[in-house]
């Protein structure tokens, strides 16, 4: 355990590790499971990296979907021209220099095309009012000896159906999609139940597939089962215990190909 550090005025400031022990999120847990050294670089040292083309693509798609959901929540009519304006403005707001490798025009065209496909093929009817849109929520899990779970629900459809949006470059396999995103969906279920006192009616992954011919793939899951909740809590226990031990070791594998901290990792000892 890292000791508290004096801030020079007699009080004691918590270290980054101690701050991380207070709360946990689905993204932190997923990073922890992928590679604990990557977690260390991202969340403890807080090393920042330039924004990637894929990240910008996904964030702009998510921004437009958020505005579409908010318009329905406010009972506003569907206006494709308004959403196109949101898209164009969001695309320009890149924040930093992105290495597009000459593909920015094609990527922008692809992003809008997959959004248009989603608006055409979405299972959500225009008059279906959302239960929640982009809501930050938390769940106090101290009774289980765990940190507070925090997160943001992209969309909760009418009747308590949780939706998470994904942009992807290839058509997902439903079983693998549920396996890879199961922890995130279970976190959302815990957050929903804690904030509403109700059990969700189901969970959905809405994949916007940015292939040459855009596609929309909906992967459905039922409500979280008890074994899934127990599995999630066991992962959280591992997270808490690993932080306590400062167990920041690398997990070398295929995932290293796209890791932004590969060079830092190679110098680690």
C-alpha positions in Angstrom: 0.0 0.0 0.0 1.4 3.4 -1.0 1.6 5.7 2.0 -0.1 9.1 2.1 1.9 12.0 0.8 2.3 15.2 2.8 1.1 18.2 0.7 3.3 20.7 2.6 0.6 22.3 4.8 0.1 19.6 7.4 -2.8 17.7 5.7 -2.5 14.5 3.8 -3.6 14.1 0.2 -4.7 10.6 -1.0 -2.6 9.0 -3.6 -4.0 8.1 -7.1 -4.2 4.5 -6.0 -6.2 5.4 -2.9 -8.5 7.5 -5.0 -9.1 4.6 -7.4 -10.0 2.4 -4.4 -13.0 4.5 -3.7 -14.8 4.1 -7.0 -14.8 1.7 -9.9 -16.3 1.8 -13.4 -16.9 -0.7 -16.2 -14.1 0.9 -18.3 -11.6 0.7 -15.4 -12.5 -3.0 -14.8 -12.1 -3.9 -18.4 -8.7 -2.1 -18.6 -7.7 -3.9 -15.4 -8.6 -7.3 -16.9 -6.8 -6.5 -20.2 -3.5 -5.5 -18.6 -2.7 -4.2 -15.1 0.3 -2.3 -16.4 -1.8 -0.6 -19.0 -4.2 0.4 -16.1 -1.2 1.8 -14.2 -0.1 4.0 -17.1 -3.7 5.2 -17.9 -5.2 5.7 -14.4 -2.4 6.0 -11.9 0.3 7.9 -13.9 -2.5 9.4 -16.1 -0.3 9.4 -19.2 -2.3 11.0 -22.0 -2.0 10.0 -25.7 -3.1 11.8 -28.9 -6.6 11.1 -30.0 -6.9 8.3 -32.6 -9.0 8.4 -35.7 -11.0 5.4 -34.4 -11.7 7.1 -31.1 -12.9 10.3 -32.9 -15.1 8.3 -35.3 -16.8 6.6 -32.4 -17.2 9.7 -30.2 -18.9 11.7 -33.0 -21.2 8.8 -33.8 -22.1 8.6 -30.1 -22.6 12.4 -30.0 -25.2 12.2 -32.8 -27.0 9.2 -31.2 -27.1 11.1 -27.9 -28.8 14.1 -29.6 -31.3 11.8 -31.4 -32.2 10.2 -28.0 -32.5 13.6 -26.3 -34.8 14.9 -29.0 -37.2 11.9 -28.5 -37.0 12.4 -24.7 -38.0 16.0 -25.3 -40.8 14.9 -27.7 -39.2 16.8 -30.5 -39.8 15.8 -34.2 -37.1 13.8 -36.0 -35.0 16.2 -38.1 -32.2 14.6 -40.1 -30.9 18.0 -41.1 -30.4 19.0 -37.5 -28.6 15.8 -36.7 -26.3 16.3 -39.8 -25.4 19.7 -38.4 -24.5 18.1 -35.0 -22.4 15.6 -36.9 -20.6 18.2 -39.0 -19.8 20.3 -36.0 -18.7 17.4 -33.9 -16.4 16.1 -36.7 -14.6 19.5 -36.9 -14.2 19.6 -33.1 -11.2 17.2 -33.1 -9.4 18.9 -30.2 -6.0 17.9 -31.4 -4.1 16.8 -34.5 -5.3 13.3 -35.5 -3.2 11.1 -37.8 -5.8 10.3 -40.5 -3.2 8.9 -42.9 -5.1 10.6 -45.7 -8.4 8.8 -44.9 -10.3 11.6 -43.1 -12.8 12.2 -46.0 -13.6 8.5 -46.4 -13.9 8.1 -42.6 -16.3 11.0 -42.3 -18.5 9.7 -45.1 -18.5 6.3 -43.5 -19.5 7.7 -40.1 -22.5 9.5 -41.5 -23.5 6.6 -43.7 -23.6 4.2 -40.7 -25.7 6.7 -38.8 -28.2 7.0 -41.6 -28.4 3.2 -41.8 -29.1 3.1 -38.0 -31.9 5.7 -38.3 -33.4 3.6 -41.0 -33.1 0.2 -39.4 -33.3 1.0 -35.7 -35.8 -1.1 -33.7 -36.7 2.0 -31.7 -39.9 3.6 -33.0 -39.9 7.4 -33.4 -42.6 7.8 -30.8 -41.0 5.6 -28.2 -40.0 7.9 -25.3 -36.7 7.0 -23.5 -36.7 6.3 -19.8 -33.2 7.9 -19.5 -30.6 9.3 -21.8 -26.9 9.8 -20.8 -27.6 9.6 -17.1 -24.6 9.5 -14.7 -25.5 7.0 -11.9 -23.7 5.3 -9.0 -24.2 2.3 -6.7 -22.9 2.2 -3.2 -21.5 -1.3 -2.8 -19.8 -0.9 0.6 -22.2 -3.4 2.1 -20.3 -6.0 0.0 -16.9 -4.6 0.9 -16.6 -3.0 -2.6 -16.0 0.5 -3.9 -18.8 2.7 -5.3 -19.7 1.7 -8.9 -20.1 4.7 -11.2 -21.1 4.9 -14.8 -23.3 6.6 -17.5 -26.2 4.9 -19.1 -26.3 5.7 -22.8 -30.0 4.9 -23.1 -32.7 3.2 -21.2 -35.7 2.4 -23.4 -39.3 2.5 -22.2 -40.0 -0.3 -19.8 -36.4 -0.5 -18.4 -34.4 -1.9 -21.3 -30.8 -0.8 -21.2 -29.1 0.0 -24.5 -25.4 0.4 -25.2 -24.1 1.7 -28.6 -21.1 0.3 -30.3 -19.3 1.3 -33.5 -17.3 -1.5 -35.0 -15.4 -2.3 -38.2 -16.7 -5.9 -38.6 -19.9 -7.7 -38.1 -20.1 -9.0 -34.5 -20.8 -12.6 -33.5 -23.7 -12.3 -31.0 -22.3 -14.9 -28.5 -18.8 -13.3 -28.6 -20.3 -9.8 -28.3 -22.2 -10.8 -25.2 -19.1 -12.5 -23.8 -16.8 -9.5 -24.4 -19.3 -6.9 -23.2 -20.9 -8.9 -20.4 -19.1 -7.1 -17.6 -20.1 -3.7 -18.9 -23.8 -4.8 -19.2 -23.7 -6.3 -15.7 -22.4 -3.0 -14.4 -25.2 -1.2 -16.1 -27.7 -3.6 -14.5 -26.4 -3.0 -11.0 -26.4 0.8 -11.6 -30.0 0.7 -13.0 -31.3 -1.4 -10.1 -29.6 0.8 -7.5 -30.9 4.0 -9.0 -34.5 2.9 -9.7 -35.2 0.1 -7.2 -36.4 -1.9 -10.2 -35.1 -4.8 -12.3 -34.2 -4.1 -15.9 -36.4 -5.9 -18.5 -33.4 -6.6 -20.7 -30.2 -5.3 -22.2 -29.3 -4.6 -25.8 -26.0 -3.9 -27.8 -26.7 -1.8 -30.8 -23.8 -2.3 -33.2 -23.2 0.3 -36.0 -21.1 -1.7 -38.4 -18.9 0.6 -40.5 -18.3 -1.9 -43.3 -18.3 -0.9 -47.0 -22.1 -1.4 -46.9 -23.1 -0.2 -43.4 -25.1 -2.6 -41.2 -26.9 -2.5 -37.9 -26.7 -5.5 -35.7 -28.8 -5.8 -32.5 -27.6 -8.2 -29.8 -30.1 -8.9 -27.1 -29.6 -10.1 -23.6 -32.0 -10.7 -20.8 -31.9 -9.2 -17.4 -28.8 -9.8 -15.3 -28.8 -13.2 -13.6 -27.6 -13.8 -10.0 -24.5 -15.7 -11.2 -23.6 -12.8 -13.4 -23.9 -10.4 -10.5 -21.7 -12.7 -8.4 -19.1 -12.9 -11.2 -19.0 -9.1 -11.4 -18.5 -8.7 -7.7 -15.6 -11.3 -7.8 -13.9 -9.2 -10.5 -14.3 -6.1 -8.4 -12.8 -8.0 -5.4 -9.8 -8.8 -7.6 -9.5 -5.2 -8.6 -9.6 -4.0 -5.0 -7.0 -6.6 -3.8 -4.8 -5.9 -6.8 -4.8 -2.2 -6.1 -3.9 -2.9 -2.5 -0.9 -4.9 -3.6 0.0 -2.4 -6.4 -0.1 -5.4 -8.7 0.7 -3.5 -11.8 2.2 -6.2 -14.1 2.1 -6.6 -17.9 -0.1 -9.1 -19.7 1.6 -9.6 -23.0 -0.5 -10.9 -25.9 -2.3 -10.1 -29.1 -3.8 -7.0 -27.5 -0.4 -5.4 -27.4 -0.6 -4.6 -31.1 -3.0 -1.8 -30.6 -1.9 -0.6 -27.2 -1.0 3.0 -26.9 1.4 2.3 -24.1 3.5 -0.3 -25.9 6.7 1.8 -25.8 6.3 2.6 -22.1 5.7 -1.1 -21.4 8.9 -2.1 -23.2 10.9 0.1 -20.8 9.1 -1.1 -17.7 11.0 -3.1 -15.1 
